[in-house]
Amino acid sequence: MIARSLFVAAILMALSAPASAYYCPKQGKAIDAAIAKGNLSAAQTADVKRLRDQGMAQHGSGDHKAAVKSLAEATRIILGGM
């Protein structure tokens, strides 16, 4: 029973990693669309672009946890500027 539970947990973990990897490009596109609207100040736009670029670079290097954190921070700036 324990072996079966561990096997199921391992399968679920393996399947969840690729799912979180798809989050980054989708969030990056949403951030780009928000930047294009022009509702942010120049300083906010610069910060958002920096965080977006940082997040996508982290995504590209496989550090998805850090990428999600950077992209979330960019999103918070966007939401605070609206």
DSSP file (Angstrom, degrees, kcal/mol; ACC not computed):
  #  RESIDUE AA STRUCTURE BP1 BP2  ACC     N-H-->O    O-->H-N    N-H-->O    O-->H-N    TCO  KAPPA ALPHA  PHI   PSI    X-CA   Y-CA   Z-CA
    1    1 A M     >        0   0    0      0, 0.0     4,-2.1     0, 0.0     5,-0.1   0.000 360.0 360.0 360.0 -43.6    0.0    0.0    0.0
    2    2 A I  H  >  +     0   0    0      2,-0.2     4,-2.5     1,-0.2     5,-0.2   0.904 360.0  51.9 -66.6 -40.3    2.8    2.4    0.9
    3    3 A A  H  > S+     0   0    0      1,-0.2     4,-2.2     2,-0.2    -1,-0.2   0.895 109.3  50.4 -62.1 -39.5    4.7    1.6   -2.3
    4    4 A R  H  > S+     0   0    0      2,-0.2     4,-2.5     1,-0.2    -1,-0.2   0.919 110.3  49.6 -64.9 -43.0    1.6    2.2   -4.3
    5    5 A S  H  X S+     0   0    0     -4,-2.1     4,-2.4     1,-0.2    -2,-0.2   0.904 111.4  48.9 -62.8 -42.4    1.1    5.6   -2.6
    6    6 A L  H  X S+     0   0    0     -4,-2.5     4,-2.4     2,-0.2    -1,-0.2   0.890 110.4  51.4 -64.4 -39.2    4.7    6.6   -3.3
    7    7 A F  H  X S+     0   0    0     -4,-2.2     4,-2.2     2,-0.2    -2,-0.2   0.931 111.1  47.1 -63.1 -45.9    4.4    5.5   -6.9
    8    8 A V  H  X S+     0   0    0     -4,-2.5     4,-2.5     1,-0.2    -2,-0.2   0.909 112.1  50.7 -63.1 -42.3    1.2    7.6   -7.4
    9    9 A A  H  X S+     0   0    0     -4,-2.4     4,-2.2     1,-0.2    -1,-0.2   0.901 110.0  50.3 -62.6 -40.9    2.9   10.6   -5.7
   10   10 A A  H  X S+     0   0    0     -4,-2.4     4,-2.1     2,-0.2    -1,-0.2   0.899 110.8  49.1 -64.7 -40.7    5.9   10.3   -8.0
   11   11 A I  H  X S+     0   0    0     -4,-2.2     4,-2.0     2,-0.2    -2,-0.2   0.924 111.2  49.6 -64.4 -44.5    3.7   10.2  -11.1
   12   12 A L  H  X S+     0   0    0     -4,-2.5     4,-1.6     1,-0.2    -2,-0.2   0.890 111.1  49.2 -63.1 -39.6    1.8   13.3   -9.9
   13   13 A M  H  X S+     0   0    0     -4,-2.2     4,-1.3     1,-0.2    -1,-0.2   0.903 110.1  51.2 -66.1 -40.7    5.0   15.2   -9.3
   14   14 A A  H  < S+     0   0    0     -4,-2.1    -2,-0.2     1,-0.2    -1,-0.2   0.865 112.5  46.2 -65.3 -35.3    6.4   14.3  -12.7
   15   15 A L  H  X S+     0   0    0     -4,-2.0     4,-0.9     1,-0.2    -1,-0.2   0.775 107.7  56.8 -78.3 -26.0    3.2   15.4  -14.4
   16   16 A S  H  X S+     0   0    0     -4,-1.6     4,-1.9    -5,-0.2     5,-0.2   0.797  94.8  66.2 -78.1 -27.4    3.0   18.7  -12.5
   17   17 A A  H  X S+     0   0    0     -4,-1.3     4,-1.4     1,-0.2    -1,-0.2   0.938 102.6  44.7 -61.9 -49.1    6.5   20.0  -13.5
   18   18 A P  H  > S+     0   0    0      0, 0.0     4,-1.1     0, 0.0    -1,-0.2   0.859 109.7  57.8 -64.0 -32.5    5.7   20.4  -17.2
   19   19 A A  H  < S+     0   0    0     -4,-0.9     3,-0.5     1,-0.2     4,-0.5   0.912 107.0  46.4 -64.0 -41.7    2.4   22.0  -16.3
   20   20 A S  H >X S+     0   0    0     -4,-1.9     3,-0.7     1,-0.2     4,-0.7   0.789 104.6  62.8 -71.3 -25.4    4.1   24.8  -14.3
   21   21 A A  H 3< S+     0   0    0     -4,-1.4     3,-0.4     1,-0.2    -1,-0.2   0.809  98.3  55.9 -67.5 -28.9    6.6   25.2  -17.1
   22   22 A Y  T 3X S+     0   0    0     -4,-1.1     4,-1.2    -3,-0.5    -1,-0.2   0.670  93.2  71.7 -76.8 -16.4    3.8   26.3  -19.5
   23   23 A Y  H <> S+     0   0    0     -3,-0.7     4,-2.6    -4,-0.5     5,-0.2   0.885  88.6  61.5 -64.3 -40.0    2.7   29.0  -17.1
   24   24 A C  H  X S+     0   0    0     -4,-0.7     4,-2.7    -3,-0.4     5,-0.2   0.927 104.0  43.1 -61.5 -53.0    5.8   31.2  -17.8
   25   25 A P  H  > S+     0   0    0      0, 0.0     4,-2.1     0, 0.0    -1,-0.2   0.895 115.4  50.9 -61.8 -37.1    5.3   31.9  -21.5
   26   26 A K  H  X S+     0   0    0     -4,-1.2     4,-1.8     2,-0.2    -2,-0.2   0.922 112.9  45.2 -64.8 -43.7    1.6   32.5  -21.1
   27   27 A Q  H  X S+     0   0    0     -4,-2.6     4,-2.3     2,-0.2    -1,-0.2   0.876 109.6  56.1 -67.6 -37.7    2.3   35.0  -18.3
   28   28 A G  H  X S+     0   0    0     -4,-2.7     4,-2.2    -5,-0.2    -1,-0.2   0.903 107.7  48.4 -59.9 -42.2    5.0   36.7  -20.3
   29   29 A K  H  X S+     0   0    0     -4,-2.1     4,-2.2     2,-0.2    -1,-0.2   0.884 110.1  51.7 -65.5 -39.0    2.6   37.3  -23.1
   30   30 A A  H  X S+     0   0    0     -4,-1.8     4,-2.0     2,-0.2    -2,-0.2   0.890 109.8  49.6 -65.1 -38.5    0.0   38.7  -20.7
   31   31 A I  H  X S+     0   0    0     -4,-2.3     4,-2.4     2,-0.2    -2,-0.2   0.914 109.2  52.0 -65.9 -42.7    2.6   41.1  -19.3
   32   32 A D  H  X S+     0   0    0     -4,-2.2     4,-2.1     1,-0.2    -2,-0.2   0.902 109.2  50.4 -59.2 -41.3    3.6   42.2  -22.8
   33   33 A A  H  X S+     0   0    0     -4,-2.2     4,-0.9     1,-0.2    -1,-0.2   0.889 110.3  49.6 -65.0 -39.0   -0.1   42.9  -23.6
   34   34 A A  H  X>S+     0   0    0     -4,-2.0     5,-0.6     1,-0.2     4,-0.5   0.883 109.9  50.9 -68.1 -37.8   -0.4   45.0  -20.4
   35   35 A I  H ><5S+     0   0    0     -4,-2.4     3,-1.4     1,-0.2     5,-0.2   0.905 104.7  58.1 -63.4 -40.9    2.7   47.0  -21.2
   36   36 A A  H 3<5S+     0   0    0     -4,-2.1    -1,-0.2     1,-0.3    -2,-0.2   0.771  93.7  66.5 -62.7 -26.4    1.4   47.7  -24.6
   37   37 A K  H 3<5S-     0   0    0     -4,-0.9    -1,-0.3    -3,-0.4    -2,-0.2   0.771  97.4-140.6 -67.6 -25.0   -1.7   49.3  -23.1
   38   38 A G  T <<5 +     0   0    0     -3,-1.4    -3,-0.1    -4,-0.5    -2,-0.1   0.772  58.0 133.2  74.6  27.3    0.5   52.1  -21.8
   39   39 A N      < +     0   0    0     -5,-0.6     2,-0.3     2,-0.1    -4,-0.1   0.432  52.2  82.6 -88.5   1.4   -1.2   52.5  -18.4
   40   40 A L  S    S-     0   0    0     -5,-0.2    38,-0.1    -6,-0.2    42,-0.0  -0.697  81.6-110.2-106.9 156.2    2.0   52.5  -16.4
   41   41 A S     >  -     0   0    0     -2,-0.3     4,-2.7     1,-0.1     5,-0.2  -0.269  39.0-102.8 -71.5 169.4    4.5   55.2  -15.7
   42   42 A A  H  > S+     0   0    0      1,-0.2     4,-2.1     2,-0.2     5,-0.1   0.891 123.5  49.0 -62.6 -39.6    8.0   55.1  -17.3
   43   43 A A  H  > S+     0   0    0      2,-0.2     4,-2.3     1,-0.2    -1,-0.2   0.915 112.4  47.5 -67.0 -43.0    9.6   53.8  -14.1
   44   44 A Q  H  > S+     0   0    0      2,-0.2     4,-2.9     1,-0.2     5,-0.2   0.913 111.2  51.6 -63.8 -42.2    6.9   51.1  -13.7
   45   45 A T  H  X S+     0   0    0     -4,-2.7     4,-2.6     1,-0.2     5,-0.2   0.907 109.9  49.4 -60.8 -42.3    7.2   50.0  -17.3
   46   46 A A  H  X S+     0   0    0     -4,-2.1     4,-2.3     2,-0.2    -1,-0.2   0.916 112.7  47.1 -63.7 -43.1   11.0   49.7  -16.9
   47   47 A D  H  X S+     0   0    0     -4,-2.3     4,-2.6     2,-0.2    -2,-0.2   0.921 113.1  48.6 -63.7 -44.0   10.6   47.6  -13.7
   48   48 A V  H  X S+     0   0    0     -4,-2.9     4,-2.6     1,-0.2    -2,-0.2   0.920 112.1  48.3 -63.7 -44.2    8.0   45.4  -15.3
   49   49 A K  H  X S+     0   0    0     -4,-2.6     4,-2.8    -5,-0.2     5,-0.2   0.905 112.0  49.9 -63.0 -41.0   10.1   44.8  -18.4
   50   50 A R  H  X S+     0   0    0     -4,-2.3     4,-2.5    -5,-0.2    -2,-0.2   0.935 113.8  44.7 -62.7 -46.2   13.1   44.0  -16.3
   51   51 A L  H  X S+     0   0    0     -4,-2.6     4,-2.7     2,-0.2    -2,-0.2   0.874 113.2  51.2 -66.8 -37.1   11.2   41.5  -14.2
   52   52 A R  H  X S+     0   0    0     -4,-2.6     4,-2.5    -5,-0.2     5,-0.2   0.942 112.4  45.5 -63.9 -47.8    9.6   40.0  -17.3
   53   53 A D  H  X S+     0   0    0     -4,-2.8     4,-2.1     2,-0.2    -2,-0.2   0.906 114.0  49.5 -61.9 -41.7   13.0   39.5  -19.0
   54   54 A Q  H  X S+     0   0    0     -4,-2.5     4,-2.4    -5,-0.2    -2,-0.2   0.928 111.7  48.9 -62.4 -45.6   14.4   38.1  -15.8
   55   55 A G  H  X S+     0   0    0     -4,-2.7     4,-2.3     1,-0.2    -2,-0.2   0.893 111.7  47.7 -62.5 -41.6   11.5   35.7  -15.4
   56   56 A M  H  X S+     0   0    0     -4,-2.5     4,-2.3     2,-0.2    -1,-0.2   0.854 111.2  51.3 -70.8 -33.2   11.7   34.5  -19.0
   57   57 A A  H  X S+     0   0    0     -4,-2.1     4,-1.6    -5,-0.2    -2,-0.2   0.904 110.8  48.7 -67.0 -40.5   15.5   34.0  -18.7
   58   58 A Q  H  X>S+     0   0    0     -4,-2.4     5,-2.3     2,-0.2     4,-0.5   0.898 110.6  51.3 -64.8 -39.7   14.9   32.0  -15.5
   59   59 A H  H ><5S+     0   0    0     -4,-2.3     3,-1.2     1,-0.2    -2,-0.2   0.926 108.6  51.5 -60.4 -45.2   12.3   30.0  -17.3
   60   60 A G  H 3<5S+     0   0    0     -4,-2.3    -1,-0.2     1,-0.3    -2,-0.2   0.812 109.1  49.9 -62.8 -31.1   14.7   29.3  -20.2
   61   61 A S  H 3<5S-     0   0    0     -4,-1.6    -1,-0.3    -5,-0.1    -2,-0.2   0.507 120.6-107.6 -87.5  -3.5   17.4   28.1  -17.7
   62   62 A G  T <<5S+     0   0    0     -3,-1.2     2,-1.4    -4,-0.5     3,-0.2   0.484  81.1 127.4  94.5   3.1   14.9   25.7  -16.0
   63   63 A D     >< +     0   0    0     -5,-2.3     4,-2.0     1,-0.2    -1,-0.1  -0.596  24.6 161.6 -92.0  75.0   14.5   27.7  -12.8
   64   64 A H  H  >  +     0   0    0     -2,-1.4     4,-2.6     1,-0.2     5,-0.2   0.807  66.6  58.7 -70.8 -30.6   10.7   27.8  -12.9
   65   65 A K  H  > S+     0   0    0     -3,-0.2     4,-1.6     2,-0.2    -1,-0.2   0.938 111.5  41.4 -63.4 -45.5   10.1   28.6   -9.3
   66   66 A A  H  > S+     0   0    0      2,-0.2     4,-2.5     1,-0.2    -2,-0.2   0.865 113.1  55.4 -68.6 -36.1   12.2   31.8   -9.6
   67   67 A A  H  X S+     0   0    0     -4,-2.0     4,-2.7     1,-0.2     5,-0.2   0.928 107.3  48.4 -63.2 -45.2   10.6   32.5  -13.0
   68   68 A V  H  X S+     0   0    0     -4,-2.6     4,-2.2     1,-0.2    -1,-0.2   0.895 111.4  51.4 -61.8 -39.4    7.1   32.4  -11.5
   69   69 A K  H  X S+     0   0    0     -4,-1.6     4,-1.9    -5,-0.2    -2,-0.2   0.927 112.0  45.4 -63.6 -45.8    8.2   34.6   -8.6
   70   70 A S  H  X S+     0   0    0     -4,-2.5     4,-2.0     1,-0.2    -2,-0.2   0.919 114.7  47.5 -64.5 -44.2    9.7   37.3  -11.0
   71   71 A L  H  X S+     0   0    0     -4,-2.7     4,-2.1     1,-0.2    -1,-0.2   0.853 110.1  53.2 -67.6 -34.0    6.6   37.2  -13.3
   72   72 A A  H  X S+     0   0    0     -4,-2.2     4,-2.3    -5,-0.2    -1,-0.2   0.890 107.4  51.4 -66.6 -38.6    4.3   37.5  -10.3
   73   73 A E  H  X S+     0   0    0     -4,-1.9     4,-1.8     2,-0.2    -2,-0.2   0.908 109.4  50.0 -64.6 -41.1    6.1   40.5   -9.1
   74   74 A A  H  X S+     0   0    0     -4,-2.0     4,-2.1     1,-0.2    -1,-0.2   0.907 110.4  50.8 -61.6 -41.3    5.8   42.1  -12.6
   75   75 A T  H  X S+     0   0    0     -4,-2.1     4,-2.8     1,-0.2    -2,-0.2   0.885 106.5  54.4 -64.9 -39.1    2.1   41.3  -12.5
   76   76 A R  H  X S+     0   0    0     -4,-2.3     4,-2.1     2,-0.2    -1,-0.2   0.894 107.8  49.9 -61.9 -39.5    1.7   42.9   -9.1
   77   77 A I  H  X S+     0   0    0     -4,-1.8     4,-1.5     2,-0.2    -1,-0.2   0.930 111.6  48.9 -63.4 -44.7    3.3   46.1  -10.4
   78   78 A I  H  < S+     0   0    0     -4,-2.1     4,-0.5     1,-0.2     3,-0.4   0.937 112.9  46.5 -61.1 -47.0    0.9   46.1  -13.4
   79   79 A L  H >< S+     0   0    0     -4,-2.8     3,-0.6     1,-0.2    -1,-0.2   0.841 111.9  51.4 -66.7 -32.7   -2.2   45.5  -11.2
   80   80 A G  H 3< S+     0   0    0     -4,-2.1    -1,-0.2     1,-0.2    -2,-0.2   0.756 107.5  54.4 -73.2 -24.5   -1.0   48.3   -8.8
   81   81 A G  T 3<        0   0    0     -4,-1.5    -1,-0.2    -3,-0.4    -2,-0.2   0.486 360.0 360.0 -87.8  -3.3   -0.6   50.7  -11.7
   82   82 A M    <         0   0    0     -3,-0.6    -1,-0.2    -4,-0.5    -2,-0.1   0.472 360.0 360.0 -88.2 360.0   -4.1   50.3  -13.0
